[in-house]
């Protein structure tokens, strides 16, 4: 892919990935085929900050886990009163990392 | 989620569930038989959460009273089924070096994320929550 397109992608979506993964993502995108550009551009990445807000407000019901696609963990959180509130608090610290990991998995599916 | 991580998470969750059942059984038995539960949401806001009554439901089920279990919270029956079946399923998988539960989990996550199943499931949870307001407010 063209360098300016990849850099534009990194500029727009860099915050949605772990910072130490960004150089690797850039390398991979540069090697990727040009035909994948429109697909990669249309991917919907979850914003980690938004997920943190969701987690603080309604993480108790497992909504944060449902949003990033961890349906099983979401159900677990919902059925156990957010793990008696303990899991809810732990997830405030984990959810941003988990979101970035899910975003990376999504990108890897298409590159 | 990888197979190993899933099995460890589910095993620890079930273990915590059994410990929690023991603790809550002790509190119910040591007290006057009426225990308000430990839901932090209910203690903080005074309002029940969608899962309030689940522990009581599982305890009623152990006592053999299915009617009381359903009244406390129908989700308790789902929890009891999960806590009974899944540890055995995982043990079976580990003994035979298979990944049947892992495959089932991945497949179930995909199916539940589809709108066709997710919307009725959300409506069911909301309906159960509204019922909880009538019972526990």
gemmi code that builds the backbone of each chain (N, CA, C; Angstrom):
import gemmi

chains = {
    "A": [
        ("UNK", (0.830, -1.194, 0.000), (0.000, 0.000, 0.000), (0.871, 1.252, 0.000)),
        ("UNK", (0.336, 2.323, -0.528), (1.113, 3.566, -0.586), (1.397, 4.110, 0.810)),
        ("UNK", (2.584, 4.714, 0.930), (3.014, 5.166, 2.254), (2.099, 6.259, 2.822)),
        ("UNK", (1.662, 7.164, 1.979), (0.823, 8.258, 2.501), (-0.537, 7.762, 2.982)),
        ("UNK", (-1.062, 6.728, 2.315), (-2.346, 6.152, 2.746), (-2.182, 5.488, 4.108)),
        ("UNK", (-1.076, 4.729, 4.254), (-0.820, 4.014, 5.517), (-0.627, 5.032, 6.648)),
        ("UNK", (0.124, 6.082, 6.362), (0.355, 7.096, 7.398), (-0.945, 7.793, 7.793)),
        ("UNK", (-1.800, 8.000, 6.807), (-3.104, 8.606, 7.101), (-3.926, 7.669, 8.009)),
        ("UNK", (-3.871, 6.387, 7.691), (-4.591, 5.389, 8.509), (-4.065, 5.403, 9.940)),
        ("UNK", (-2.733, 5.434, 10.074), (-2.111, 5.428, 11.408), (-2.495, 6.694, 12.169)),
        ("UNK", (-2.529, 7.825, 11.452), (-2.864, 9.090, 12.110), (-4.291, 9.066, 12.656)),
        ("UNK", (-5.198, 8.501, 11.855), (-6.611, 8.477, 12.254), (-6.863, 7.397, 13.309)),
        ("UNK", (-6.263, 6.214, 13.120), (-6.611, 5.067, 13.974), (-5.552, 4.648, 14.992)),
        ("UNK", (-4.406, 5.351, 14.989), (-3.310, 4.950, 15.874), (-3.711, 4.812, 17.330)),
        ("UNK", (-4.603, 5.685, 17.788), (-5.008, 5.682, 19.202), (-5.812, 4.427, 19.578)),
        ("UNK", (-6.325, 3.729, 18.552), (-7.139, 2.538, 18.827), (-6.304, 1.274, 19.009)),
        ("UNK", (-4.969, 1.419, 18.897), (-4.084, 0.253, 19.050), (-3.040, 0.539, 20.126)),
        ("UNK", (-2.437, -0.556, 20.643), (-1.344, -0.379, 21.605), (-0.215, 0.372, 20.902)),
        ("UNK", (0.382, 1.368, 21.587), (1.382, 2.211, 20.911), (2.578, 1.385, 20.429)),
        ("UNK", (2.943, 0.317, 21.178), (4.105, -0.467, 20.738), (3.787, -1.331, 19.512)),
        ("UNK", (2.504, -1.455, 19.174), (2.119, -2.255, 18.000), (2.067, -1.410, 16.724)),
        ("UNK", (2.017, -0.077, 16.889), (1.815, 0.795, 15.720), (2.893, 0.606, 14.643)),
        ("UNK", (4.207, 0.569, 15.013), (5.209, 0.366, 13.944), (5.005, -0.948, 13.177)),
        ("UNK", (4.648, -2.015, 13.898), (4.406, -3.307, 13.230), (3.195, -3.234, 12.297)),
        ("UNK", (2.145, -2.545, 12.771), (0.937, -2.389, 11.939), (1.293, -1.638, 10.665)),
        ("UNK", (2.122, -0.589, 10.823), (2.525, 0.232, 9.669), (3.279, -0.628, 8.644)),
        ("UNK", (4.227, -1.429, 9.153), (5.007, -2.311, 8.278), (4.093, -3.260, 7.507)),
        ("UNK", (3.152, -3.846, 8.262), (2.257, -4.846, 7.674), (1.365, -4.220, 6.601)),
        ("UNK", (0.883, -3.001, 6.905), (0.006, -2.326, 5.939), (0.779, -1.935, 4.683)),
        ("UNK", (2.050, -1.544, 4.859), (2.862, -1.176, 3.691), (3.052, -2.370, 2.767)),
        ("UNK", (3.147, -3.567, 3.374), (3.338, -4.781, 2.567), (2.018, -5.297, 1.971)),
        ("UNK", (0.894, -4.846, 2.562), (-0.410, -5.370, 2.123), (-0.752, -4.918, 0.708)),
        ("UNK", (-1.654, -5.657, 0.100), (-2.051, -5.368, -1.271), (-2.917, -4.104, -1.343)),
        ("UNK", (-2.744, -3.342, -2.408), (-3.480, -2.079, -2.590), (-5.002, -2.303, -2.593)),
        ("UNK", (-5.418, -3.473, -3.082), (-6.862, -3.745, -3.195), (-7.561, -3.820, -1.833)),
        ("UNK", (-6.771, -4.000, -0.759), (-7.391, -4.116, 0.566), (-7.678, -2.754, 1.210)),
        ("UNK", (-7.181, -1.693, 0.588), (-7.281, -0.362, 1.191), (-8.716, 0.035, 1.540)),
        ("UNK", (-9.640, -0.138, 0.561), (-11.025, 0.299, 0.810), (-11.647, -0.499, 1.950)),
        ("UNK", (-11.316, -1.784, 2.023), (-11.860, -2.646, 3.085), (-11.314, -2.210, 4.450)),
        ("UNK", (-9.992, -2.007, 4.502), (-9.358, -1.632, 5.769), (-9.861, -0.262, 6.233)),
        ("UNK", (-10.055, 0.634, 5.283), (-10.533, 1.970, 5.615), (-11.947, 1.943, 6.188)),
        ("UNK", (-12.730, 0.949, 5.746), (-14.123, 0.898, 6.201), (-14.298, 0.137, 7.518)),
        ("UNK", (-13.199, -0.428, 8.047), (-13.323, -1.179, 9.305), (-13.706, -0.250, 10.447)),
        ("UNK", (-14.590, -0.743, 11.312), (-15.068, 0.065, 12.436), (-14.316, -0.341, 13.705)),
        ("UNK", (-13.342, 0.492, 14.099), (-12.586, 0.177, 15.319), (-13.244, 0.831, 16.524)),
        ("UNK", (-13.178, 0.132, 17.651), (-13.779, 0.678, 18.870), (-12.792, 1.641, 19.536)),
        ("UNK", (-13.327, 2.745, 20.037), (-12.495, 3.749, 20.700), (-12.273, 3.353, 22.176)),
        ("UNK", (-11.011, 3.108, 22.591), (-10.757, 2.660, 23.962), (-11.273, 3.629, 25.033)),
        ("UNK", (-11.197, 4.945, 24.759), (-11.675, 5.929, 25.748), (-13.190, 5.815, 25.927)),
        ("UNK", (-13.884, 5.627, 24.793), (-15.342, 5.462, 24.857), (-15.698, 4.221, 25.667)),
        ("UNK", (-14.909, 3.158, 25.455), (-15.153, 1.907, 26.196), (-14.928, 2.105, 27.685)),
        ("UNK", (-13.928, 2.938, 28.036), (-13.672, 3.203, 29.457), (-14.874, 3.920, 30.071)),
        ("UNK", (-15.450, 4.862, 29.321), (-16.631, 5.593, 29.819), (-17.806, 4.618, 29.996)),
        ("UNK", (-18.005, 3.745, 28.978), (-19.078, 2.742, 29.065), (-18.841, 1.845, 30.281)),
        ("UNK", (-17.567, 1.446, 30.475), (-17.224, 0.533, 31.569), (-17.527, 1.165, 32.923)),
        ("UNK", (-17.206, 2.466, 33.055), (-17.443, 3.142, 34.335), (-18.947, 3.316, 34.575)),
        ("UNK", (-19.686, 3.660, 33.500), (-21.112, 3.944, 33.674), (-21.973, 2.683, 33.770)),
        ("UNK", (-21.815, 1.761, 32.812), (-22.689, 0.586, 32.805), (-21.909, -0.719, 32.685)),
        ("UNK", (-20.639, -0.693, 33.075), (-19.834, -1.911, 33.058), (-20.394, -2.956, 34.016)),
        ("UNK", (-21.144, -2.471, 34.986), (-21.753, -3.349, 35.982), (-22.643, -4.415, 35.325)),
        ("UNK", (-23.262, -4.031, 34.193), (-24.163, -4.962, 33.494), (-23.434, -5.734, 32.391)),
        ("UNK", (-22.123, -5.550, 32.306), (-21.342, -6.285, 31.302), (-21.385, -5.661, 29.923)),
        ("UNK", (-21.994, -4.450, 29.814), (-22.176, -3.831, 28.491), (-20.829, -3.597, 27.801)),
        ("UNK", (-19.795, -3.199, 28.580), (-18.477, -2.954, 27.983), (-17.949, -4.199, 27.276)),
        ("UNK", (-18.119, -5.346, 27.902), (-17.647, -6.604, 27.297), (-18.477, -6.975, 26.068)),
        ("UNK", (-19.793, -6.725, 26.152), (-20.647, -7.013, 24.985), (-20.203, -6.161, 23.798)),
        ("UNK", (-19.919, -4.879, 24.055), (-19.580, -3.947, 22.964), (-18.312, -4.393, 22.229)),
        ("UNK", (-17.300, -4.881, 22.956), (-16.070, -5.273, 22.250), (-16.150, -6.710, 21.701)),
        ("UNK", (-17.286, -7.369, 21.911), (-17.481, -8.692, 21.308), (-17.181, -9.857, 22.231)),
        ("UNK", (-16.828, -9.568, 23.495), (-16.628, -10.646, 24.467), (-17.982, -11.017, 25.082)),
        ("UNK", (-18.844, -11.651, 24.267), (-20.217, -11.912, 24.714), (-20.237, -12.837, 25.938)),
        ("UNK", (-19.387, -13.849, 25.936), (-19.350, -14.812, 27.044), (-19.023, -14.123, 28.367)),
        ("UNK", (-17.982, -13.273, 28.346), (-17.602, -12.562, 29.571), (-18.688, -11.569, 29.975)),
        ("UNK", (-19.343, -10.980, 28.974), (-20.438, -10.037, 29.251), (-21.571, -10.726, 29.993)),
        ("UNK", (-21.928, -11.922, 29.522), (-23.004, -12.683, 30.179), (-22.579, -13.032, 31.609)),
        ("UNK", (-21.311, -13.440, 31.747), (-20.782, -13.776, 33.079), (-20.895, -12.591, 34.021)),
        ("UNK", (-20.553, -11.408, 33.515), (-20.598, -10.199, 34.340), (-22.047, -9.837, 34.690)),
        ("UNK", (-22.924, -9.987, 33.707), (-24.339, -9.640, 33.912), (-24.996, -10.553, 34.951)),
        ("UNK", (-24.674, -11.841, 34.869), (-25.335, -12.820, 35.748), (-24.797, -12.804, 37.184)),
        ("UNK", (-23.628, -12.191, 37.379), (-23.034, -12.260, 38.720), (-22.980, -10.885, 39.393)),
        ("UNK", (-23.908, -9.985, 39.032), (-23.896, -8.608, 39.562), (-22.503, -8.013, 39.361)),
        ("UNK", (-21.980, -8.117, 38.158), (-20.649, -7.563, 37.854), (-19.562, -8.198, 38.690)),
        ("UNK", (-19.695, -9.528, 38.910), (-18.720, -10.224, 39.764), (-18.701, -9.591, 41.148)),
        ("UNK", (-19.920, -9.328, 41.663), (-20.128, -8.649, 42.961), (-19.415, -7.291, 43.003)),
        ("UNK", (-19.318, -6.674, 41.851), (-18.716, -5.336, 41.802), (-17.207, -5.368, 41.672)),
        ("UNK", (-16.604, -6.525, 42.007), (-15.132, -6.597, 41.989), (-14.635, -6.636, 40.547)),
        ("UNK", (-15.251, -7.517, 39.765), (-14.900, -7.655, 38.343), (-15.124, -6.328, 37.622)),
        ("UNK", (-16.213, -5.627, 37.981), (-16.515, -4.325, 37.365), (-15.338, -3.381, 37.550)),
        ("UNK", (-14.827, -3.321, 38.790), (-13.725, -2.389, 39.078), (-12.446, -2.837, 38.363)),
        ("UNK", (-12.179, -4.164, 38.343), (-10.988, -4.671, 37.641), (-11.063, -4.301, 36.154)),
        ("UNK", (-12.267, -4.418, 35.588), (-12.440, -4.126, 34.158), (-12.221, -2.649, 33.815)),
        ("UNK", (-12.412, -1.748, 34.786), (-12.112, -0.333, 34.495), (-10.658, -0.204, 34.063)),
        ("UNK", (-9.798, -1.042, 34.614), (-8.364, -0.964, 34.306), (-7.993, -1.833, 33.095)),
        ("UNK", (-8.794, -2.859, 32.822), (-8.447, -3.787, 31.735), (-9.094, -3.439, 30.400)),
        ("UNK", (-10.213, -2.714, 30.442), (-11.041, -2.610, 29.234), (-10.340, -1.882, 28.081)),
        ("UNK", (-9.525, -0.878, 28.388), (-8.855, -0.155, 27.292), (-7.877, -1.085, 26.559)),
        ("UNK", (-7.110, -1.859, 27.324), (-6.181, -2.817, 26.724), (-6.919, -3.878, 25.923)),
        ("UNK", (-8.043, -4.361, 26.494), (-8.833, -5.399, 25.809), (-9.399, -4.864, 24.507)),
        ("UNK", (-9.840, -3.597, 24.515), (-10.388, -2.982, 23.291), (-9.311, -2.894, 22.215)),
        ("UNK", (-8.104, -2.458, 22.628), (-7.011, -2.325, 21.654), (-6.637, -3.687, 21.074)),
        ("UNK", (-6.679, -4.708, 21.930), (-6.367, -6.070, 21.470), (-7.400, -6.549, 20.445)),
        ("UNK", (-8.677, -6.268, 20.731), (-9.752, -6.665, 19.804), (-9.615, -5.924, 18.473)),
        ("UNK", (-9.256, -4.624, 18.551), (-9.062, -3.844, 17.318), (-7.957, -4.453, 16.463)),
        ("UNK", (-6.878, -4.875, 17.134), (-5.752, -5.472, 16.416), (-6.178, -6.789, 15.759)),
        ("UNK", (-6.941, -7.592, 16.516), (-7.425, -8.862, 15.952), (-8.266, -8.610, 14.708)),
        ("UNK", (-9.113, -7.566, 14.777), (-9.981, -7.234, 13.647), (-9.143, -6.846, 12.427)),
        ("UNK", (-8.119, -6.022, 12.668), (-7.256, -5.575, 11.563), (-6.489, -6.759, 10.967)),
        ("UNK", (-6.013, -7.651, 11.853), (-5.235, -8.804, 11.383), (-6.061, -9.739, 10.502)),
        ("UNK", (-7.384, -9.751, 10.745), (-8.255, -10.601, 9.917), (-8.230, -10.182, 8.450)),
        ("UNK", (-7.988, -8.871, 8.229), (-8.095, -8.347, 6.868), (-6.752, -7.995, 6.222)),
        ("UNK", (-5.650, -8.199, 6.951), (-4.357, -7.878, 6.329), (-3.531, -9.146, 6.115)),
    ],
    "B": [
        ("UNK", (-10.574, -15.747, 22.396), (-9.908, -16.200, 23.617), (-9.308, -17.587, 23.383)),
        ("UNK", (-8.061, -17.769, 23.821), (-7.417, -19.062, 23.589), (-8.050, -20.135, 24.492)),
        ("UNK", (-7.836, -21.407, 24.106), (-8.441, -22.519, 24.838), (-8.001, -22.515, 26.304)),
        ("UNK", (-6.677, -22.366, 26.498), (-6.141, -22.431, 27.858), (-6.713, -21.304, 28.731)),
        ("UNK", (-6.716, -20.101, 28.142), (-7.197, -18.942, 28.898), (-8.681, -19.092, 29.242)),
        ("UNK", (-9.453, -19.594, 28.256), (-10.890, -19.775, 28.479), (-11.144, -20.776, 29.604)),
        ("UNK", (-10.429, -21.921, 29.551), (-10.670, -22.974, 30.536), (-10.270, -22.510, 31.935)),
        ("UNK", (-9.150, -21.778, 32.035), (-8.723, -21.274, 33.353), (-9.744, -20.256, 33.868)),
        ("UNK", (-10.184, -19.334, 32.992), (-11.152, -18.303, 33.407), (-12.442, -18.948, 33.901)),
        ("UNK", (-12.969, -19.891, 33.101), (-14.249, -20.509, 33.461), (-14.104, -21.349, 34.729)),
        ("UNK", (-12.983, -22.047, 34.848), (-12.765, -22.863, 36.050), (-12.727, -21.969, 37.294)),
        ("UNK", (-11.963, -20.863, 37.207), (-11.859, -19.958, 38.361), (-13.215, -19.313, 38.672)),
        ("UNK", (-13.972, -18.975, 37.629), (-15.285, -18.362, 37.836), (-16.220, -19.346, 38.546)),
        ("UNK", (-16.193, -20.615, 38.125), (-17.054, -21.628, 38.760), (-16.621, -21.857, 40.210)),
        ("UNK", (-15.300, -21.868, 40.418), (-14.782, -22.057, 41.777), (-15.248, -20.912, 42.680)),
        ("UNK", (-15.129, -19.676, 42.156), (-15.590, -18.508, 42.917), (-17.084, -18.629, 43.202)),
        ("UNK", (-17.826, -19.143, 42.226), (-19.272, -19.333, 42.392), (-19.588, -20.295, 43.525)),
        ("UNK", (-18.855, -21.409, 43.584), (-19.099, -22.403, 44.638), (-18.718, -21.841, 46.008)),
        ("UNK", (-17.603, -21.089, 46.049), (-17.194, -20.471, 47.332), (-18.275, -19.474, 47.764)),
        ("UNK", (-18.761, -18.696, 46.801), (-19.796, -17.714, 47.089), (-21.074, -18.388, 47.603)),
        ("UNK", (-21.414, -19.520, 46.999), (-22.610, -20.258, 47.447), (-22.440, -20.690, 48.899)),
        ("UNK", (-21.242, -21.206, 49.232), (-20.949, -21.645, 50.599), (-21.079, -20.486, 51.579)),
        ("UNK", (-20.493, -19.335, 51.200), (-20.532, -18.154, 52.072), (-21.977, -17.706, 52.288)),
        ("UNK", (-22.735, -17.628, 51.176), (-24.103, -17.119, 51.309), (-25.002, -18.123, 52.043)),
        ("UNK", (-24.717, -19.418, 51.876), (-25.479, -20.439, 52.604), (-25.234, -20.270, 54.099)),
        ("UNK", (-23.969, -19.998, 54.464), (-23.612, -19.811, 55.874), (-24.340, -18.592, 56.437)),
        ("UNK", (-24.345, -17.480, 55.670), (-24.984, -16.255, 56.166), (-26.492, -16.448, 56.344)),
        ("UNK", (-27.109, -17.163, 55.406), (-28.549, -17.396, 55.493), (-28.848, -18.287, 56.693)),
        ("UNK", (-27.982, -19.294, 56.863), (-28.192, -20.271, 57.922), (-27.875, -19.672, 59.294)),
        ("UNK", (-26.796, -18.834, 59.355), (-26.400, -18.253, 60.637), (-27.330, -17.099, 61.030)),
        ("UNK", (-27.921, -16.436, 60.047), (-28.817, -15.316, 60.353), (-30.233, -15.810, 60.599)),
        ("UNK", (-31.212, -14.973, 60.236), (-32.598, -15.379, 60.473), (-33.225, -15.994, 59.220)),
        ("UNK", (-32.376, -16.405, 58.298), (-32.889, -17.027, 57.077), (-33.240, -15.997, 56.021)),
        ("UNK", (-33.237, -14.731, 56.394), (-33.532, -13.657, 55.447), (-32.254, -12.867, 55.232)),
        ("UNK", (-31.696, -12.967, 54.039), (-30.459, -12.263, 53.759), (-30.660, -11.395, 52.541)),
        ("UNK", (-30.289, -10.119, 52.662), (-30.559, -9.170, 51.572), (-29.622, -9.367, 50.387)),
        ("UNK", (-28.597, -10.216, 50.543), (-27.653, -10.427, 49.443), (-26.540, -9.402, 49.497)),
        ("UNK", (-25.611, -9.541, 48.567), (-24.423, -8.697, 48.629), (-24.287, -7.806, 47.408)),
        ("UNK", (-25.358, -7.681, 46.621), (-25.269, -6.896, 45.386), (-24.863, -5.450, 45.698)),
        ("UNK", (-23.673, -5.012, 45.247), (-23.232, -3.645, 45.566), (-24.155, -2.590, 44.956)),
        ("UNK", (-24.696, -2.879, 43.777), (-25.587, -1.942, 43.090), (-26.820, -1.656, 43.956)),
        ("UNK", (-27.366, -2.742, 44.537), (-28.568, -2.604, 45.359), (-28.260, -1.864, 46.660)),
        ("UNK", (-27.084, -2.150, 47.230), (-26.720, -1.488, 48.478), (-26.426, -0.009, 48.262)),
        ("UNK", (-25.875, 0.323, 47.085), (-25.520, 1.712, 46.802), (-26.728, 2.542, 46.390)),
        ("UNK", (-27.560, 1.968, 45.506), (-28.643, 2.768, 44.927), (-30.018, 2.442, 45.513)),
        ("UNK", (-30.124, 1.296, 46.174), (-31.424, 0.890, 46.697), (-32.276, 0.202, 45.640)),
        ("UNK", (-31.761, 0.170, 44.403), (-32.516, -0.489, 43.318), (-31.902, -1.853, 43.016)),
        ("UNK", (-32.734, -2.829, 42.670), (-32.164, -4.136, 42.332), (-31.505, -4.125, 40.963)),
        ("UNK", (-30.519, -4.996, 40.752), (-29.909, -5.153, 39.429), (-30.582, -6.348, 38.736)),
        ("UNK", (-30.303, -6.588, 37.461), (-30.996, -7.681, 36.766), (-30.726, -9.059, 37.387)),
        ("UNK", (-29.626, -9.183, 38.139), (-29.276, -10.500, 38.674), (-29.592, -10.650, 40.157)),
        ("UNK", (-30.201, -9.629, 40.765), (-30.523, -9.730, 42.193), (-31.441, -10.931, 42.415)),
        ("UNK", (-31.121, -11.729, 43.406), (-31.937, -12.904, 43.710), (-31.366, -14.180, 43.130)),
        ("UNK", (-30.284, -14.075, 42.347), (-29.726, -15.284, 41.715), (-29.170, -16.253, 42.751)),
        ("UNK", (-28.450, -15.722, 43.750), (-27.882, -16.605, 44.774), (-29.008, -17.316, 45.507)),
        ("UNK", (-30.034, -16.543, 45.886), (-31.197, -17.137, 46.574), (-31.846, -18.195, 45.708)),
        ("UNK", (-31.882, -17.924, 44.406), (-32.490, -18.867, 43.468), (-31.732, -20.195, 43.460)),
        ("UNK", (-30.388, -20.113, 43.393), (-29.574, -21.343, 43.369), (-29.715, -22.079, 44.710)),
        ("UNK", (-29.741, -21.320, 45.814), (-29.897, -21.957, 47.132), (-31.258, -22.652, 47.236)),
        ("UNK", (-32.318, -22.028, 46.713), (-33.647, -22.659, 46.706), (-33.620, -23.928, 45.884)),
        ("UNK", (-32.902, -23.869, 44.774), (-32.805, -25.031, 43.880), (-32.112, -26.196, 44.598)),
        ("UNK", (-31.050, -25.861, 45.354), (-30.355, -26.903, 46.126), (-31.310, -27.499, 47.159)),
        ("UNK", (-32.169, -26.626, 47.732), (-33.167, -27.099, 48.697), (-34.309, -27.862, 48.042)),
        ("UNK", (-34.344, -27.894, 46.712), (-35.361, -28.661, 45.987), (-36.607, -27.868, 45.647)),
        ("UNK", (-36.627, -26.570, 45.952), (-37.821, -25.765, 45.693), (-37.671, -25.009, 44.366)),
        ("UNK", (-38.107, -25.637, 43.281), (-37.928, -25.039, 41.946), (-38.791, -23.782, 41.796)),
        ("UNK", (-39.989, -23.799, 42.369), (-40.894, -22.645, 42.288), (-40.262, -21.409, 42.901)),
        ("UNK", (-39.699, -21.571, 44.112), (-39.050, -20.449, 44.802), (-37.827, -19.990, 44.018)),
        ("UNK", (-37.136, -20.946, 43.409), (-35.945, -20.611, 42.613), (-36.348, -19.748, 41.425)),
        ("UNK", (-37.451, -20.114, 40.762), (-37.924, -19.345, 39.605), (-38.385, -17.964, 40.036)),
        ("UNK", (-39.033, -17.882, 41.203), (-39.534, -16.597, 41.683), (-38.376, -15.675, 42.072)),
        ("UNK", (-37.359, -16.229, 42.753), (-36.212, -15.413, 43.192), (-35.560, -14.729, 42.006)),
        ("UNK", (-35.173, -15.507, 41.021), (-34.646, -14.974, 39.753), (-34.442, -16.139, 38.786)),
        ("UNK", (-35.166, -16.141, 37.662), (-35.030, -17.263, 36.717), (-33.588, -17.446, 36.224)),
        ("UNK", (-32.788, -16.355, 36.275), (-31.389, -16.456, 35.824), (-30.601, -17.420, 36.708)),
        ("UNK", (-31.086, -17.628, 37.938), (-30.419, -18.562, 38.856), (-30.373, -19.971, 38.289)),
        ("UNK", (-31.439, -20.352, 37.552), (-31.475, -21.694, 36.961), (-30.390, -21.844, 35.904)),
        ("UNK", (-30.201, -20.757, 35.131), (-29.147, -20.741, 34.107), (-27.779, -20.839, 34.775)),
        ("UNK", (-27.608, -20.075, 35.868), (-26.332, -20.105, 36.601), (-26.061, -21.505, 37.147)),
        ("UNK", (-27.100, -22.115, 37.738), (-26.940, -23.456, 38.320), (-26.546, -24.450, 37.230)),
        ("UNK", (-27.193, -24.332, 36.062), (-26.879, -25.244, 34.950), (-25.435, -25.052, 34.509)),
        ("UNK", (-25.012, -23.776, 34.402), (-23.632, -23.479, 33.983), (-22.649, -24.067, 34.986)),
        ("UNK", (-22.934, -23.845, 36.291), (-21.988, -24.296, 37.328), (-21.919, -25.806, 37.438)),
        ("UNK", (-22.999, -26.479, 37.040), (-22.996, -27.947, 37.091), (-22.346, -28.562, 35.863)),
        ("UNK", (-22.741, -28.063, 34.695), (-22.346, -28.722, 33.444), (-20.926, -28.348, 33.006)),
        ("UNK", (-20.594, -27.048, 33.060), (-19.345, -26.610, 32.436), (-18.076, -27.185, 33.086)),
        ("UNK", (-17.970, -27.242, 34.436), (-16.751, -27.870, 34.990), (-16.583, -29.319, 34.520)),
        ("UNK", (-17.695, -30.048, 34.419), (-17.618, -31.438, 33.950), (-17.186, -31.488, 32.487)),
        ("UNK", (-17.752, -30.575, 31.702), (-17.434, -30.499, 30.272), (-15.932, -30.219, 30.084)),
        ("UNK", (-15.433, -29.223, 30.858), (-14.010, -28.868, 30.756), (-13.136, -30.043, 31.187)),
        ("UNK", (-13.516, -30.699, 32.284), (-12.748, -31.849, 32.767), (-12.699, -32.936, 31.696)),
        ("UNK", (-13.845, -33.185, 31.050), (-13.915, -34.172, 29.975), (-12.991, -33.814, 28.826)),
        ("UNK", (-13.017, -32.516, 28.465), (-12.166, -32.021, 27.376), (-10.683, -32.204, 27.706)),
        ("UNK", (-10.325, -31.850, 28.957), (-8.916, -31.924, 29.354), (-8.439, -33.371, 29.396)),
        ("UNK", (-9.309, -34.268, 29.867), (-8.930, -35.680, 29.972), (-8.760, -36.328, 28.598)),
        ("UNK", (-9.616, -35.888, 27.647), (-9.543, -36.507, 26.320), (-8.761, -35.649, 25.320)),
        ("UNK", (-8.117, -34.560, 25.824), (-7.339, -33.628, 24.974), (-8.143, -33.097, 23.787)),
        ("UNK", (-9.408, -32.790, 24.021), (-10.243, -32.229, 22.952), (-10.536, -30.758, 23.240)),
        ("UNK", (-11.206, -30.096, 22.314), (-11.531, -28.678, 22.504), (-13.011, -28.433, 22.245)),
        ("UNK", (-13.859, -29.374, 22.606), (-15.287, -29.236, 22.266), (-15.900, -28.014, 22.927)),
        ("UNK", (-15.551, -27.736, 24.196), (-16.141, -26.570, 24.874), (-15.638, -25.270, 24.259)),
        ("UNK", (-14.361, -25.232, 23.922), (-13.787, -24.025, 23.304), (-14.507, -23.713, 21.994)),
        ("UNK", (-14.704, -24.749, 21.185), (-15.394, -24.552, 19.895), (-16.835, -24.085, 20.120)),
        ("UNK", (-17.501, -24.706, 21.112), (-18.882, -24.333, 21.428), (-18.952, -22.866, 21.857)),
        ("UNK", (-17.980, -22.448, 22.698), (-17.960, -21.081, 23.231), (-17.809, -20.048, 22.107)),
        ("UNK", (-16.848, -20.318, 21.201), (-16.603, -19.397, 20.080), (-17.853, -19.301, 19.200)),
        ("UNK", (-18.459, -20.459, 18.927), (-19.645, -20.506, 18.072), (-20.820, -19.781, 18.740)),
        ("UNK", (-21.000, -20.035, 20.065), (-22.110, -19.408, 20.799), (-21.943, -17.891, 20.839)),
        ("UNK", (-20.690, -17.405, 20.988), (-20.441, -15.959, 21.009), (-20.861, -15.328, 19.688)),
        ("UNK", (-20.529, -16.017, 18.580), (-20.880, -15.485, 17.257), (-22.401, -15.444, 17.092)),
        ("UNK", (-23.067, -16.527, 17.503), (-24.522, -16.593, 17.338), (-25.228, -15.543, 18.187)),
        ("UNK", (-24.756, -15.383, 19.436), (-25.409, -14.435, 20.345), (-25.188, -12.990, 19.935)),
        ("UNK", (-24.083, -12.740, 19.208), (-23.807, -11.372, 18.773), (-24.707, -10.968, 17.607)),
        ("UNK", (-25.297, -11.955, 16.933), (-26.177, -11.651, 15.801), (-27.468, -11.014, 16.329)),
        ("UNK", (-27.958, -10.015, 15.585), (-29.113, -9.244, 16.028), (-30.346, -10.121, 16.305)),
        ("UNK", (-30.484, -11.174, 15.508), (-31.656, -12.058, 15.600), (-31.784, -12.659, 17.009)),
        ("UNK", (-30.659, -12.938, 17.650), (-30.687, -13.511, 18.995), (-30.444, -12.462, 20.072)),
        ("UNK", (-29.626, -11.447, 19.732), (-29.236, -10.455, 20.749), (-30.441, -9.638, 21.212)),
        ("UNK", (-31.302, -9.222, 20.271), (-32.431, -8.351, 20.648), (-33.417, -9.079, 21.579)),
        ("UNK", (-33.856, -10.320, 21.242), (-34.732, -11.022, 22.199), (-34.059, -11.236, 23.553)),
        ("UNK", (-32.736, -11.514, 23.543), (-32.015, -11.739, 24.801), (-32.015, -10.474, 25.652)),
        ("UNK", (-31.780, -9.307, 25.016), (-31.776, -8.034, 25.749), (-33.173, -7.761, 26.323)),
        ("UNK", (-34.209, -8.014, 25.504), (-35.585, -7.778, 25.960), (-35.909, -8.658, 27.169)),
        ("UNK", (-35.416, -9.903, 27.118), (-35.653, -10.853, 28.213), (-35.000, -10.354, 29.504)),
        ("UNK", (-33.758, -9.869, 29.371), (-33.032, -9.362, 30.550), (-33.753, -8.142, 31.116)),
        ("UNK", (-34.205, -7.251, 30.220), (-34.903, -6.040, 30.680), (-36.213, -6.417, 31.385)),
        ("UNK", (-36.957, -7.378, 30.803), (-38.222, -7.823, 31.409), (-37.961, -8.408, 32.790)),
        ("UNK", (-36.907, -9.199, 32.911), (-36.540, -9.799, 34.192), (-36.153, -8.720, 35.205)),
        ("UNK", (-35.489, -7.686, 34.701), (-35.067, -6.571, 35.570), (-36.304, -5.837, 36.115)),
        ("UNK", (-37.267, -5.582, 35.210), (-38.497, -4.887, 35.631), (-39.221, -5.725, 36.701)),
        ("UNK", (-39.240, -7.036, 36.493), (-39.865, -7.935, 37.482), (-39.134, -7.831, 38.827)),
        ("UNK", (-37.791, -7.717, 38.746), (-36.985, -7.562, 39.960), (-37.365, -6.295, 40.734)),
        ("UNK", (-37.712, -5.235, 39.991), (-38.117, -3.989, 40.655), (-39.382, -4.220, 41.480)),
        ("UNK", (-40.328, -5.011, 40.927), (-41.563, -5.316, 41.656), (-41.274, -6.143, 42.900)),
        ("UNK", (-40.285, -7.061, 42.773), (-40.033, -7.998, 43.876), (-39.166, -7.399, 44.974)),
        ("UNK", (-38.134, -6.633, 44.569), (-37.095, -6.288, 45.544), (-37.005, -4.804, 45.896)),
        ("UNK", (-37.775, -3.930, 45.231), (-37.621, -2.504, 45.525), (-38.152, -2.176, 46.923)),
    ],
}
model = gemmi.Model(1)
for chain_id, residues in chains.items():
    chain = gemmi.Chain(chain_id)
    for i, (resn, *xyz) in enumerate(residues, 1):
        res = gemmi.Residue()
        res.name, res.seqid = resn, gemmi.SeqId(i, " ")
        for name, pos in zip(("N", "CA", "C"), xyz):
            atom = gemmi.Atom()
            atom.name, atom.element = name, gemmi.Element(name[0])
            atom.pos, atom.b_iso = gemmi.Position(*pos), 0.0
            res.add_atom(atom)
        chain.add_residue(res)
    model.add_chain(chain)
structure = gemmi.Structure()
structure.add_model(model)
structure.setup_entities()
